[in-house]
Amino acid sequence: MARKGTIVIDRELCKGCLLCVHFCPLHVLEADTQPNTTGSYPSKVVHREACTGCGNCFEVCPDICITVYAREETEKEPAHVRE
């Protein structure tokens, strides 16, 4: 079984420090090119399929604006079927 994850970032809470981008071992995140309402450029998910749900982004986020959902994926039940 492979571990997969889903990341949800609250754009309005994110101040764009990009710690999550720097600490993601699989380069799932990057800075958004569109600012939020405060003028910050929040992080965004760009390689959703690569996320393993390790939680590094959640752990380093000083603004608590990231939620990580992790799940086990089986050969019989691909992720796209369950979503």
mmCIF file of the N, C-alpha and C atoms, coordinates in Angstrom:
data_MODEL
# 
_entry.id   MODEL 
# 
loop_
_atom_site.group_PDB 
_atom_site.id 
_atom_site.type_symbol 
_atom_site.label_atom_id 
_atom_site.label_alt_id 
_atom_site.label_comp_id 
_atom_site.label_asym_id 
_atom_site.label_entity_id 
_atom_site.label_seq_id 
_atom_site.pdbx_PDB_ins_code 
_atom_site.Cartn_x 
_atom_site.Cartn_y 
_atom_site.Cartn_z 
_atom_site.occupancy 
_atom_site.B_iso_or_equiv 
_atom_site.pdbx_formal_charge 
_atom_site.auth_seq_id 
_atom_site.auth_comp_id 
_atom_site.auth_asym_id 
_atom_site.auth_atom_id 
_atom_site.pdbx_PDB_model_num 
ATOM 1   N N  . MET A 1 1  ? 0.835   -1.186 0.000  1.00 0.00 ? 1  MET A N  1 
ATOM 2   C CA . MET A 1 1  ? 0.000   0.000  0.000  1.00 0.00 ? 1  MET A CA 1 
ATOM 3   C C  . MET A 1 1  ? 0.879   1.249  0.000  1.00 0.00 ? 1  MET A C  1 
ATOM 4   N N  . ALA A 1 2  ? 0.449   2.221  -0.742 1.00 0.00 ? 2  ALA A N  1 
ATOM 5   C CA . ALA A 1 2  ? 1.145   3.506  -0.793 1.00 0.00 ? 2  ALA A CA 1 
ATOM 6   C C  . ALA A 1 2  ? 0.366   4.522  0.028  1.00 0.00 ? 2  ALA A C  1 
ATOM 7   N N  . ARG A 1 3  ? 1.086   5.404  0.634  1.00 0.00 ? 3  ARG A N  1 
ATOM 8   C CA . ARG A 1 3  ? 0.437   6.464  1.412  1.00 0.00 ? 3  ARG A CA 1 
ATOM 9   C C  . ARG A 1 3  ? 0.243   7.675  0.515  1.00 0.00 ? 3  ARG A C  1 
ATOM 10  N N  . LYS A 1 4  ? -0.951  8.233  0.512  1.00 0.00 ? 4  LYS A N  1 
ATOM 11  C CA . LYS A 1 4  ? -1.274  9.410  -0.280 1.00 0.00 ? 4  LYS A CA 1 
ATOM 12  C C  . LYS A 1 4  ? -1.844  10.473 0.641  1.00 0.00 ? 4  LYS A C  1 
ATOM 13  N N  . GLY A 1 5  ? -1.728  11.709 0.230  1.00 0.00 ? 5  GLY A N  1 
ATOM 14  C CA . GLY A 1 5  ? -2.238  12.794 1.040  1.00 0.00 ? 5  GLY A CA 1 
ATOM 15  C C  . GLY A 1 5  ? -2.948  13.850 0.229  1.00 0.00 ? 5  GLY A C  1 
ATOM 16  N N  . THR A 1 6  ? -3.713  14.639 0.920  1.00 0.00 ? 6  THR A N  1 
ATOM 17  C CA . THR A 1 6  ? -4.392  15.789 0.328  1.00 0.00 ? 6  THR A CA 1 
ATOM 18  C C  . THR A 1 6  ? -4.123  16.978 1.237  1.00 0.00 ? 6  THR A C  1 
ATOM 19  N N  . ILE A 1 7  ? -3.712  18.080 0.642  1.00 0.00 ? 7  ILE A N  1 
ATOM 20  C CA . ILE A 1 7  ? -3.391  19.292 1.396  1.00 0.00 ? 7  ILE A CA 1 
ATOM 21  C C  . ILE A 1 7  ? -4.434  20.355 1.084  1.00 0.00 ? 7  ILE A C  1 
ATOM 22  N N  . VAL A 1 8  ? -4.930  21.009 2.133  1.00 0.00 ? 8  VAL A N  1 
ATOM 23  C CA . VAL A 1 8  ? -5.858  22.128 1.978  1.00 0.00 ? 8  VAL A CA 1 
ATOM 24  C C  . VAL A 1 8  ? -5.217  23.338 2.655  1.00 0.00 ? 8  VAL A C  1 
ATOM 25  N N  . ILE A 1 9  ? -5.068  24.421 1.892  1.00 0.00 ? 9  ILE A N  1 
ATOM 26  C CA . ILE A 1 9  ? -4.460  25.649 2.406  1.00 0.00 ? 9  ILE A CA 1 
ATOM 27  C C  . ILE A 1 9  ? -5.511  26.748 2.432  1.00 0.00 ? 9  ILE A C  1 
ATOM 28  N N  . ASP A 1 10 ? -5.681  27.382 3.572  1.00 0.00 ? 10 ASP A N  1 
ATOM 29  C CA . ASP A 1 10 ? -6.580  28.535 3.684  1.00 0.00 ? 10 ASP A CA 1 
ATOM 30  C C  . ASP A 1 10 ? -5.830  29.753 3.146  1.00 0.00 ? 10 ASP A C  1 
ATOM 31  N N  . ARG A 1 11 ? -6.142  30.144 1.932  1.00 0.00 ? 11 ARG A N  1 
ATOM 32  C CA . ARG A 1 11 ? -5.441  31.248 1.252  1.00 0.00 ? 11 ARG A CA 1 
ATOM 33  C C  . ARG A 1 11 ? -5.471  32.547 2.051  1.00 0.00 ? 11 ARG A C  1 
ATOM 34  N N  . GLU A 1 12 ? -6.550  32.801 2.731  1.00 0.00 ? 12 GLU A N  1 
ATOM 35  C CA . GLU A 1 12 ? -6.682  34.078 3.442  1.00 0.00 ? 12 GLU A CA 1 
ATOM 36  C C  . GLU A 1 12 ? -5.878  34.116 4.737  1.00 0.00 ? 12 GLU A C  1 
ATOM 37  N N  . LEU A 1 13 ? -5.620  32.971 5.340  1.00 0.00 ? 13 LEU A N  1 
ATOM 38  C CA . LEU A 1 13 ? -4.797  32.931 6.549  1.00 0.00 ? 13 LEU A CA 1 
ATOM 39  C C  . LEU A 1 13 ? -3.307  32.890 6.236  1.00 0.00 ? 13 LEU A C  1 
ATOM 40  N N  . CYS A 1 14 ? -2.958  32.410 5.056  1.00 0.00 ? 14 CYS A N  1 
ATOM 41  C CA . CYS A 1 14 ? -1.555  32.248 4.676  1.00 0.00 ? 14 CYS A CA 1 
ATOM 42  C C  . CYS A 1 14 ? -0.918  33.612 4.403  1.00 0.00 ? 14 CYS A C  1 
ATOM 43  N N  . LYS A 1 15 ? 0.223   33.869 5.073  1.00 0.00 ? 15 LYS A N  1 
ATOM 44  C CA . LYS A 1 15 ? 0.917   35.146 4.875  1.00 0.00 ? 15 LYS A CA 1 
ATOM 45  C C  . LYS A 1 15 ? 2.048   35.039 3.855  1.00 0.00 ? 15 LYS A C  1 
ATOM 46  N N  . GLY A 1 16 ? 2.237   33.851 3.277  1.00 0.00 ? 16 GLY A N  1 
ATOM 47  C CA . GLY A 1 16 ? 3.220   33.684 2.218  1.00 0.00 ? 16 GLY A CA 1 
ATOM 48  C C  . GLY A 1 16 ? 4.653   33.552 2.694  1.00 0.00 ? 16 GLY A C  1 
ATOM 49  N N  . CYS A 1 17 ? 4.868   32.997 3.872  1.00 0.00 ? 17 CYS A N  1 
ATOM 50  C CA . CYS A 1 17 ? 6.241   32.821 4.369  1.00 0.00 ? 17 CYS A CA 1 
ATOM 51  C C  . CYS A 1 17 ? 6.979   31.734 3.587  1.00 0.00 ? 17 CYS A C  1 
ATOM 52  N N  . LEU A 1 18 ? 6.247   30.825 2.976  1.00 0.00 ? 18 LEU A N  1 
ATOM 53  C CA . LEU A 1 18 ? 6.751   29.740 2.136  1.00 0.00 ? 18 LEU A CA 1 
ATOM 54  C C  . LEU A 1 18 ? 7.587   28.701 2.865  1.00 0.00 ? 18 LEU A C  1 
ATOM 55  N N  . LEU A 1 19 ? 7.476   28.643 4.193  1.00 0.00 ? 19 LEU A N  1 
ATOM 56  C CA . LEU A 1 19 ? 8.171   27.589 4.926  1.00 0.00 ? 19 LEU A CA 1 
ATOM 57  C C  . LEU A 1 19 ? 7.704   26.214 4.458  1.00 0.00 ? 19 LEU A C  1 
ATOM 58  N N  . CYS A 1 20 ? 6.425   26.082 4.210  1.00 0.00 ? 20 CYS A N  1 
ATOM 59  C CA . CYS A 1 20 ? 5.881   24.801 3.757  1.00 0.00 ? 20 CYS A CA 1 
ATOM 60  C C  . CYS A 1 20 ? 6.485   24.387 2.412  1.00 0.00 ? 20 CYS A C  1 
ATOM 61  N N  . VAL A 1 21 ? 6.690   25.351 1.539  1.00 0.00 ? 21 VAL A N  1 
ATOM 62  C CA . VAL A 1 21 ? 7.295   25.076 0.230  1.00 0.00 ? 21 VAL A CA 1 
ATOM 63  C C  . VAL A 1 21 ? 8.708   24.540 0.418  1.00 0.00 ? 21 VAL A C  1 
ATOM 64  N N  . HIS A 1 22 ? 9.480   25.177 1.278  1.00 0.00 ? 22 HIS A N  1 
ATOM 65  C CA . HIS A 1 22 ? 10.874  24.787 1.493  1.00 0.00 ? 22 HIS A CA 1 
ATOM 66  C C  . HIS A 1 22 ? 11.025  23.449 2.213  1.00 0.00 ? 22 HIS A C  1 
ATOM 67  N N  . PHE A 1 23 ? 10.046  23.075 3.048  1.00 0.00 ? 23 PHE A N  1 
ATOM 68  C CA . PHE A 1 23 ? 10.152  21.841 3.816  1.00 0.00 ? 23 PHE A CA 1 
ATOM 69  C C  . PHE A 1 23 ? 9.422   20.654 3.193  1.00 0.00 ? 23 PHE A C  1 
ATOM 70  N N  . CYS A 1 24 ? 8.781   20.841 2.066  1.00 0.00 ? 24 CYS A N  1 
ATOM 71  C CA . CYS A 1 24 ? 8.105   19.731 1.391  1.00 0.00 ? 24 CYS A CA 1 
ATOM 72  C C  . CYS A 1 24 ? 9.150   18.906 0.635  1.00 0.00 ? 24 CYS A C  1 
ATOM 73  N N  . PRO A 1 25 ? 9.353   17.640 1.020  1.00 0.00 ? 25 PRO A N  1 
ATOM 74  C CA . PRO A 1 25 ? 10.386  16.836 0.375  1.00 0.00 ? 25 PRO A CA 1 
ATOM 75  C C  . PRO A 1 25 ? 10.055  16.438 -1.064 1.00 0.00 ? 25 PRO A C  1 
ATOM 76  N N  . LEU A 1 26 ? 8.790   16.565 -1.456 1.00 0.00 ? 26 LEU A N  1 
ATOM 77  C CA . LEU A 1 26 ? 8.376   16.128 -2.790 1.00 0.00 ? 26 LEU A CA 1 
ATOM 78  C C  . LEU A 1 26 ? 7.971   17.281 -3.704 1.00 0.00 ? 26 LEU A C  1 
ATOM 79  N N  . HIS A 1 27 ? 8.215   18.500 -3.271 1.00 0.00 ? 27 HIS A N  1 
ATOM 80  C CA . HIS A 1 27 ? 7.944   19.702 -4.083 1.00 0.00 ? 27 HIS A CA 1 
ATOM 81  C C  . HIS A 1 27 ? 6.486   19.776 -4.542 1.00 0.00 ? 27 HIS A C  1 
ATOM 82  N N  . VAL A 1 28 ? 5.587   19.496 -3.613 1.00 0.00 ? 28 VAL A N  1 
ATOM 83  C CA . VAL A 1 28 ? 4.149   19.525 -3.894 1.00 0.00 ? 28 VAL A CA 1 
ATOM 84  C C  . VAL A 1 28 ? 3.622   20.957 -3.921 1.00 0.00 ? 28 VAL A C  1 
ATOM 85  N N  . LEU A 1 29 ? 4.279   21.865 -3.200 1.00 0.00 ? 29 LEU A N  1 
ATOM 86  C CA . LEU A 1 29 ? 3.790   23.236 -3.034 1.00 0.00 ? 29 LEU A CA 1 
ATOM 87  C C  . LEU A 1 29 ? 4.697   24.257 -3.710 1.00 0.00 ? 29 LEU A C  1 
ATOM 88  N N  . GLU A 1 30 ? 4.101   25.408 -4.025 1.00 0.00 ? 30 GLU A N  1 
ATOM 89  C CA . GLU A 1 30 ? 4.871   26.558 -4.496 1.00 0.00 ? 30 GLU A CA 1 
ATOM 90  C C  . GLU A 1 30 ? 4.079   27.826 -4.195 1.00 0.00 ? 30 GLU A C  1 
ATOM 91  N N  . ALA A 1 31 ? 4.714   28.975 -4.375 1.00 0.00 ? 31 ALA A N  1 
ATOM 92  C CA . ALA A 1 31 ? 4.041   30.250 -4.138 1.00 0.00 ? 31 ALA A CA 1 
ATOM 93  C C  . ALA A 1 31 ? 3.019   30.506 -5.244 1.00 0.00 ? 31 ALA A C  1 
ATOM 94  N N  . ASP A 1 32 ? 1.860   30.983 -4.854 1.00 0.00 ? 32 ASP A N  1 
ATOM 95  C CA . ASP A 1 32 ? 0.820   31.338 -5.811 1.00 0.00 ? 32 ASP A CA 1 
ATOM 96  C C  . ASP A 1 32 ? 1.227   32.622 -6.524 1.00 0.00 ? 32 ASP A C  1 
ATOM 97  N N  . THR A 1 33 ? 0.774   32.800 -7.730 1.00 0.00 ? 33 THR A N  1 
ATOM 98  C CA . THR A 1 33 ? 1.055   34.022 -8.470 1.00 0.00 ? 33 THR A CA 1 
ATOM 99  C C  . THR A 1 33 ? -0.053  35.058 -8.289 1.00 0.00 ? 33 THR A C  1 
ATOM 100 N N  . GLN A 1 34 ? -1.121  34.653 -7.594 1.00 0.00 ? 34 GLN A N  1 
ATOM 101 C CA . GLN A 1 34 ? -2.240  35.550 -7.320 1.00 0.00 ? 34 GLN A CA 1 
ATOM 102 C C  . GLN A 1 34 ? -2.258  35.885 -5.833 1.00 0.00 ? 34 GLN A C  1 
ATOM 103 N N  . PRO A 1 35 ? -2.306  37.165 -5.474 1.00 0.00 ? 35 PRO A N  1 
ATOM 104 C CA . PRO A 1 35 ? -2.320  37.523 -4.052 1.00 0.00 ? 35 PRO A CA 1 
ATOM 105 C C  . PRO A 1 35 ? -3.682  37.240 -3.414 1.00 0.00 ? 35 PRO A C  1 
ATOM 106 N N  . ASN A 1 36 ? -3.654  37.069 -2.089 1.00 0.00 ? 36 ASN A N  1 
ATOM 107 C CA . ASN A 1 36 ? -4.914  36.959 -1.351 1.00 0.00 ? 36 ASN A CA 1 
ATOM 108 C C  . ASN A 1 36 ? -5.395  38.378 -1.020 1.00 0.00 ? 36 ASN A C  1 
ATOM 109 N N  . THR A 1 37 ? -6.431  38.513 -0.219 1.00 0.00 ? 37 THR A N  1 
ATOM 110 C CA . THR A 1 37 ? -6.996  39.835 0.050  1.00 0.00 ? 37 THR A CA 1 
ATOM 111 C C  . THR A 1 37 ? -6.092  40.733 0.893  1.00 0.00 ? 37 THR A C  1 
ATOM 112 N N  . THR A 1 38 ? -5.089  40.133 1.548  1.00 0.00 ? 38 THR A N  1 
ATOM 113 C CA . THR A 1 38 ? -4.150  40.943 2.337  1.00 0.00 ? 38 THR A CA 1 
ATOM 114 C C  . THR A 1 38 ? -2.939  41.371 1.512  1.00 0.00 ? 38 THR A C  1 
ATOM 115 N N  . GLY A 1 39 ? -2.871  40.904 0.266  1.00 0.00 ? 39 GLY A N  1 
ATOM 116 C CA . GLY A 1 39 ? -1.750  41.236 -0.601 1.00 0.00 ? 39 GLY A CA 1 
ATOM 117 C C  . GLY A 1 39 ? -0.596  40.258 -0.528 1.00 0.00 ? 39 GLY A C  1 
ATOM 118 N N  . SER A 1 40 ? -0.738  39.209 0.279  1.00 0.00 ? 40 SER A N  1 
ATOM 119 C CA . SER A 1 40 ? 0.290   38.175 0.378  1.00 0.00 ? 40 SER A CA 1 
ATOM 120 C C  . SER A 1 40 ? 0.125   37.163 -0.745 1.00 0.00 ? 40 SER A C  1 
ATOM 121 N N  . TYR A 1 41 ? 1.210   36.519 -1.093 1.00 0.00 ? 41 TYR A N  1 
ATOM 122 C CA . TYR A 1 41 ? 1.176   35.461 -2.097 1.00 0.00 ? 41 TYR A CA 1 
ATOM 123 C C  . TYR A 1 41 ? 1.250   34.120 -1.365 1.00 0.00 ? 41 TYR A C  1 
ATOM 124 N N  . PRO A 1 42 ? 0.100   33.499 -1.131 1.00 0.00 ? 42 PRO A N  1 
ATOM 125 C CA . PRO A 1 42 ? 0.060   32.270 -0.333 1.00 0.00 ? 42 PRO A CA 1 
ATOM 126 C C  . PRO A 1 42 ? 0.655   31.081 -1.081 1.00 0.00 ? 42 PRO A C  1 
ATOM 127 N N  . SER A 1 43 ? 0.906   30.037 -0.342 1.00 0.00 ? 43 SER A N  1 
ATOM 128 C CA . SER A 1 43 ? 1.346   28.784 -0.952 1.00 0.00 ? 43 SER A CA 1 
ATOM 129 C C  . SER A 1 43 ? 0.158   28.142 -1.645 1.00 0.00 ? 43 SER A C  1 
ATOM 130 N N  . LYS A 1 44 ? 0.465   27.335 -2.648 1.00 0.00 ? 44 LYS A N  1 
ATOM 131 C CA . LYS A 1 44 ? -0.596  26.579 -3.323 1.00 0.00 ? 44 LYS A CA 1 
ATOM 132 C C  . LYS A 1 44 ? -0.075  25.194 -3.671 1.00 0.00 ? 44 LYS A C  1 
ATOM 133 N N  . VAL A 1 45 ? -0.991  24.263 -3.832 1.00 0.00 ? 45 VAL A N  1 
ATOM 134 C CA . VAL A 1 45 ? -0.667  22.893 -4.199 1.00 0.00 ? 45 VAL A CA 1 
ATOM 135 C C  . VAL A 1 45 ? -0.531  22.832 -5.713 1.00 0.00 ? 45 VAL A C  1 
ATOM 136 N N  . VAL A 1 46 ? 0.623   22.351 -6.197 1.00 0.00 ? 46 VAL A N  1 
ATOM 137 C CA . VAL A 1 46 ? 0.832   22.250 -7.639 1.00 0.00 ? 46 VAL A CA 1 
ATOM 138 C C  . VAL A 1 46 ? 1.041   20.823 -8.130 1.00 0.00 ? 46 VAL A C  1 
ATOM 139 N N  . HIS A 1 47 ? 1.435   19.929 -7.240 1.00 0.00 ? 47 HIS A N  1 
ATOM 140 C CA . HIS A 1 47 ? 1.631   18.521 -7.609 1.00 0.00 ? 47 HIS A CA 1 
ATOM 141 C C  . HIS A 1 47 ? 0.885   17.632 -6.620 1.00 0.00 ? 47 HIS A C  1 
ATOM 142 N N  . ARG A 1 48 ? -0.424  17.758 -6.634 1.00 0.00 ? 48 ARG A N  1 
ATOM 143 C CA . ARG A 1 48 ? -1.296  17.054 -5.689 1.00 0.00 ? 48 ARG A CA 1 
ATOM 144 C C  . ARG A 1 48 ? -1.042  15.549 -5.689 1.00 0.00 ? 48 ARG A C  1 
ATOM 145 N N  . GLU A 1 49 ? -0.792  14.983 -6.852 1.00 0.00 ? 49 GLU A N  1 
ATOM 146 C CA . GLU A 1 49 ? -0.609  13.533 -6.966 1.00 0.00 ? 49 GLU A CA 1 
ATOM 147 C C  . GLU A 1 49 ? 0.660   13.036 -6.281 1.00 0.00 ? 49 GLU A C  1 
ATOM 148 N N  . ALA A 1 50 ? 1.616   13.919 -6.026 1.00 0.00 ? 50 ALA A N  1 
ATOM 149 C CA . ALA A 1 50 ? 2.881   13.518 -5.395 1.00 0.00 ? 50 ALA A CA 1 
ATOM 150 C C  . ALA A 1 50 ? 2.814   13.506 -3.864 1.00 0.00 ? 50 ALA A C  1 
ATOM 151 N N  . CYS A 1 51 ? 1.793   14.096 -3.292 1.00 0.00 ? 51 CYS A N  1 
ATOM 152 C CA . CYS A 1 51 ? 1.699   14.229 -1.832 1.00 0.00 ? 51 CYS A CA 1 
ATOM 153 C C  . CYS A 1 51 ? 1.525   12.874 -1.158 1.00 0.00 ? 51 CYS A C  1 
ATOM 154 N N  . THR A 1 52 ? 2.340   12.652 -0.122 1.00 0.00 ? 52 THR A N  1 
ATOM 155 C CA . THR A 1 52 ? 2.243   11.422 0.664  1.00 0.00 ? 52 THR A CA 1 
ATOM 156 C C  . THR A 1 52 ? 1.568   11.649 2.008  1.00 0.00 ? 52 THR A C  1 
ATOM 157 N N  . GLY A 1 53 ? 1.220   12.894 2.313  1.00 0.00 ? 53 GLY A N  1 
ATOM 158 C CA . GLY A 1 53 ? 0.590   13.197 3.590  1.00 0.00 ? 53 GLY A CA 1 
ATOM 159 C C  . GLY A 1 53 ? 1.565   13.174 4.747  1.00 0.00 ? 53 GLY A C  1 
ATOM 160 N N  . CYS A 1 54 ? 2.837   13.478 4.495  1.00 0.00 ? 54 CYS A N  1 
ATOM 161 C CA . CYS A 1 54 ? 3.865   13.410 5.544  1.00 0.00 ? 54 CYS A CA 1 
ATOM 162 C C  . CYS A 1 54 ? 3.628   14.415 6.671  1.00 0.00 ? 54 CYS A C  1 
ATOM 163 N N  . GLY A 1 55 ? 2.979   15.540 6.357  1.00 0.00 ? 55 GLY A N  1 
ATOM 164 C CA . GLY A 1 55 ? 2.657   16.528 7.380  1.00 0.00 ? 55 GLY A CA 1 
ATOM 165 C C  . GLY A 1 55 ? 3.726   17.567 7.642  1.00 0.00 ? 55 GLY A C  1 
ATOM 166 N N  . ASN A 1 56 ? 4.836   17.541 6.900  1.00 0.00 ? 56 ASN A N  1 
ATOM 167 C CA . ASN A 1 56 ? 5.876   18.556 7.096  1.00 0.00 ? 56 ASN A CA 1 
ATOM 168 C C  . ASN A 1 56 ? 5.318   19.968 6.944  1.00 0.00 ? 56 ASN A C  1 
ATOM 169 N N  . CYS A 1 57 ? 4.496   20.191 5.943  1.00 0.00 ? 57 CYS A N  1 
ATOM 170 C CA . CYS A 1 57 ? 3.940   21.520 5.694  1.00 0.00 ? 57 CYS A CA 1 
ATOM 171 C C  . CYS A 1 57 ? 3.110   21.993 6.886  1.00 0.00 ? 57 CYS A C  1 
ATOM 172 N N  . PHE A 1 58 ? 2.305   21.106 7.426  1.00 0.00 ? 58 PHE A N  1 
ATOM 173 C CA . PHE A 1 58 ? 1.484   21.414 8.595  1.00 0.00 ? 58 PHE A CA 1 
ATOM 174 C C  . PHE A 1 58 ? 2.355   21.765 9.799  1.00 0.00 ? 58 PHE A C  1 
ATOM 175 N N  . GLU A 1 59 ? 3.388   20.977 10.023 1.00 0.00 ? 59 GLU A N  1 
ATOM 176 C CA . GLU A 1 59 ? 4.261   21.163 11.181 1.00 0.00 ? 59 GLU A CA 1 
ATOM 177 C C  . GLU A 1 59 ? 4.995   22.498 11.170 1.00 0.00 ? 59 GLU A C  1 
ATOM 178 N N  . VAL A 1 60 ? 5.431   22.970 10.003 1.00 0.00 ? 60 VAL A N  1 
ATOM 179 C CA . VAL A 1 60 ? 6.226   24.206 9.948  1.00 0.00 ? 60 VAL A CA 1 
ATOM 180 C C  . VAL A 1 60 ? 5.389   25.469 9.764  1.00 0.00 ? 60 VAL A C  1 
ATOM 181 N N  . CYS A 1 61 ? 4.108   25.332 9.502  1.00 0.00 ? 61 CYS A N  1 
ATOM 182 C CA . CYS A 1 61 ? 3.261   26.503 9.239  1.00 0.00 ? 61 CYS A CA 1 
ATOM 183 C C  . CYS A 1 61 ? 3.007   27.303 10.522 1.00 0.00 ? 61 CYS A C  1 
ATOM 184 N N  . PRO A 1 62 ? 3.525   28.536 10.579 1.00 0.00 ? 62 PRO A N  1 
ATOM 185 C CA . PRO A 1 62 ? 3.323   29.343 11.785 1.00 0.00 ? 62 PRO A CA 1 
ATOM 186 C C  . PRO A 1 62 ? 1.906   29.915 11.901 1.00 0.00 ? 62 PRO A C  1 
ATOM 187 N N  . ASP A 1 63 ? 1.158   29.883 10.822 1.00 0.00 ? 63 ASP A N  1 
ATOM 188 C CA . ASP A 1 63 ? -0.178  30.470 10.810 1.00 0.00 ? 63 ASP A CA 1 
ATOM 189 C C  . ASP A 1 63 ? -1.304  29.442 10.926 1.00 0.00 ? 63 ASP A C  1 
ATOM 190 N N  . ILE A 1 64 ? -0.950  28.189 11.016 1.00 0.00 ? 64 ILE A N  1 
ATOM 191 C CA . ILE A 1 64 ? -1.924  27.096 11.152 1.00 0.00 ? 64 ILE A CA 1 
ATOM 192 C C  . ILE A 1 64 ? -3.007  27.192 10.068 1.00 0.00 ? 64 ILE A C  1 
ATOM 193 N N  . CYS A 1 65 ? -2.560  27.381 8.832  1.00 0.00 ? 65 CYS A N  1 
ATOM 194 C CA . CYS A 1 65 ? -3.520  27.508 7.735  1.00 0.00 ? 65 CYS A CA 1 
ATOM 195 C C  . CYS A 1 65 ? -3.512  26.297 6.802  1.00 0.00 ? 65 CYS A C  1 
ATOM 196 N N  . ILE A 1 66 ? -2.792  25.241 7.195  1.00 0.00 ? 66 ILE A N  1 
ATOM 197 C CA . ILE A 1 66 ? -2.699  24.041 6.363  1.00 0.00 ? 66 ILE A CA 1 
ATOM 198 C C  . ILE A 1 66 ? -3.316  22.857 7.097  1.00 0.00 ? 66 ILE A C  1 
ATOM 199 N N  . THR A 1 67 ? -4.136  22.108 6.356  1.00 0.00 ? 67 THR A N  1 
ATOM 200 C CA . THR A 1 67 ? -4.690  20.857 6.860  1.00 0.00 ? 67 THR A CA 1 
ATOM 201 C C  . THR A 1 67 ? -4.222  19.757 5.926  1.00 0.00 ? 67 THR A C  1 
ATOM 202 N N  . VAL A 1 68 ? -3.754  18.648 6.496  1.00 0.00 ? 68 VAL A N  1 
ATOM 203 C CA . VAL A 1 68 ? -3.290  17.518 5.700  1.00 0.00 ? 68 VAL A CA 1 
ATOM 204 C C  . VAL A 1 68 ? -4.158  16.312 6.014  1.00 0.00 ? 68 VAL A C  1 
ATOM 205 N N  . TYR A 1 69 ? -4.670  15.693 4.963  1.00 0.00 ? 69 TYR A N  1 
ATOM 206 C CA . TYR A 1 69 ? -5.445  14.461 5.094  1.00 0.00 ? 69 TYR A CA 1 
ATOM 207 C C  . TYR A 1 69 ? -4.605  13.342 4.485  1.00 0.00 ? 69 TYR A C  1 
ATOM 208 N N  . ALA A 1 70 ? -4.292  12.308 5.266  1.00 0.00 ? 70 ALA A N  1 
ATOM 209 C CA . ALA A 1 70 ? -3.504  11.185 4.775  1.00 0.00 ? 70 ALA A CA 1 
ATOM 210 C C  . ALA A 1 70 ? -4.379  9.940  4.722  1.00 0.00 ? 70 ALA A C  1 
ATOM 211 N N  . ARG A 1 71 ? -4.091  9.082  3.751  1.00 0.00 ? 71 ARG A N  1 
ATOM 212 C CA . ARG A 1 71 ? -4.845  7.840  3.608  1.00 0.00 ? 71 ARG A CA 1 
ATOM 213 C C  . ARG A 1 71 ? -3.935  6.784  2.977  1.00 0.00 ? 71 ARG A C  1 
ATOM 214 N N  . GLU A 1 72 ? -4.280  5.546  3.169  1.00 0.00 ? 72 GLU A N  1 
ATOM 215 C CA . GLU A 1 72 ? -3.571  4.442  2.535  1.00 0.00 ? 72 GLU A CA 1 
ATOM 216 C C  . GLU A 1 72 ? -4.282  4.117  1.228  1.00 0.00 ? 72 GLU A C  1 
ATOM 217 N N  . GLU A 1 73 ? -3.507  3.893  0.186  1.00 0.00 ? 73 GLU A N  1 
ATOM 218 C CA . GLU A 1 73 ? -4.063  3.578  -1.122 1.00 0.00 ? 73 GLU A CA 1 
ATOM 219 C C  . GLU A 1 73 ? -3.702  2.142  -1.461 1.00 0.00 ? 73 GLU A C  1 
ATOM 220 N N  . THR A 1 74 ? -4.684  1.364  -1.866 1.00 0.00 ? 74 THR A N  1 
ATOM 221 C CA . THR A 1 74 ? -4.426  -0.033 -2.218 1.00 0.00 ? 74 THR A CA 1 
ATOM 222 C C  . THR A 1 74 ? -4.414  -0.182 -3.726 1.00 0.00 ? 74 THR A C  1 
ATOM 223 N N  . GLU A 1 75 ? -3.867  -1.300 -4.187 1.00 0.00 ? 75 GLU A N  1 
ATOM 224 C CA . GLU A 1 75 ? -3.831  -1.589 -5.621 1.00 0.00 ? 75 GLU A CA 1 
ATOM 225 C C  . GLU A 1 75 ? -5.236  -1.742 -6.190 1.00 0.00 ? 75 GLU A C  1 
ATOM 226 N N  . LYS A 1 76 ? -6.151  -2.316 -5.392 1.00 0.00 ? 76 LYS A N  1 
ATOM 227 C CA . LYS A 1 76 ? -7.512  -2.557 -5.867 1.00 0.00 ? 76 LYS A CA 1 
ATOM 228 C C  . LYS A 1 76 ? -8.370  -1.297 -5.885 1.00 0.00 ? 76 LYS A C  1 
ATOM 229 N N  . GLU A 1 77 ? -7.987  -0.287 -5.131 1.00 0.00 ? 77 GLU A N  1 
ATOM 230 C CA . GLU A 1 77 ? -8.827  0.881  -4.962 1.00 0.00 ? 77 GLU A CA 1 
ATOM 231 C C  . GLU A 1 77 ? -8.006  2.147  -5.217 1.00 0.00 ? 77 GLU A C  1 
ATOM 232 N N  . PRO A 1 78 ? -7.850  2.555  -6.497 1.00 0.00 ? 78 PRO A N  1 
ATOM 233 C CA . PRO A 1 78 ? -7.080  3.758  -6.794 1.00 0.00 ? 78 PRO A CA 1 
ATOM 234 C C  . PRO A 1 78 ? -7.721  5.005  -6.186 1.00 0.00 ? 78 PRO A C  1 
ATOM 235 N N  . ALA A 1 79 ? -6.909  6.009  -5.924 1.00 0.00 ? 79 ALA A N  1 
ATOM 236 C CA . ALA A 1 79 ? -7.368  7.240  -5.273 1.00 0.00 ? 79 ALA A CA 1 
ATOM 237 C C  . ALA A 1 79 ? -8.500  7.920  -6.043 1.00 0.00 ? 79 ALA A C  1 
ATOM 238 N N  . HIS A 1 80 ? -8.438  7.926  -7.359 1.00 0.00 ? 80 HIS A N  1 
ATOM 239 C CA . HIS A 1 80 ? -9.450  8.636  -8.128 1.00 0.00 ? 80 HIS A CA 1 
ATOM 240 C C  . HIS A 1 80 ? -10.837 8.020  -7.980 1.00 0.00 ? 80 HIS A C  1 
ATOM 241 N N  . VAL A 1 81 ? -10.922 6.777  -7.584 1.00 0.00 ? 81 VAL A N  1 
ATOM 242 C CA . VAL A 1 81 ? -12.215 6.118  -7.379 1.00 0.00 ? 81 VAL A CA 1 
ATOM 243 C C  . VAL A 1 81 ? -12.861 6.585  -6.070 1.00 0.00 ? 81 VAL A C  1 
ATOM 244 N N  . ARG A 1 82 ? -12.041 6.796  -5.034 1.00 0.00 ? 82 ARG A N  1 
ATOM 245 C CA . ARG A 1 82 ? -12.567 7.141  -3.714 1.00 0.00 ? 82 ARG A CA 1 
ATOM 246 C C  . ARG A 1 82 ? -12.823 8.618  -3.526 1.00 0.00 ? 82 ARG A C  1 
ATOM 247 N N  . GLU A 1 83 ? -12.260 9.469  -4.339 1.00 0.00 ? 83 GLU A N  1 
ATOM 248 C CA . GLU A 1 83 ? -12.377 10.902 -4.094 1.00 0.00 ? 83 GLU A CA 1 
ATOM 249 C C  . GLU A 1 83 ? -13.734 11.444 -4.406 1.00 0.00 ? 83 GLU A C  1 
# 
